[in-house]
Amino acid sequence: MNKEELKERTKKFAHRCVKLANALPETKIGRHIQGQLVRCSTSVAANYRAVCLAQSRASFVAKMSIVVEEADETSFWLEFIIDEKLLPKEKISLLLKEANELSAIFIASRKTISSKNN
């Protein structure tokens, strides 16, 4: 998968997370998770774009680390929604799978570039 395809994939992921966030119940916890999920999932897409503009390996690794953290945080909030039974698991499982796949891709990219530095 090239960087343009991954840019599009992360943007679609963010859109799907926003739609899911909007489906959360209008409760204190629902509103809290809604904000967190929108923030971290859109951050994955936005910060991946920054990775693509990195001007050095060190910058790439630093920016990619942010993307990894945000993707993992997105997974956390999706798991939390399931744990709290705020939405049916079936509505979340594919999105959680995508979050985990994106995390794995970004971790592998970071490891590859880091190993080239050594």
Secondary structure, 3 states (H helix, E strand, C coil): CCHHHHHHHHHHHHHHHHHHHHCCCCCHHHHHHHHHHHHHHHHHHHHHHHHHCCCCHHHHHHHHHHHHHHHHHHHHHHHHHHHCCCCCHHHHHHHHHHHHHHHHHHHHHHHHHHHHHC
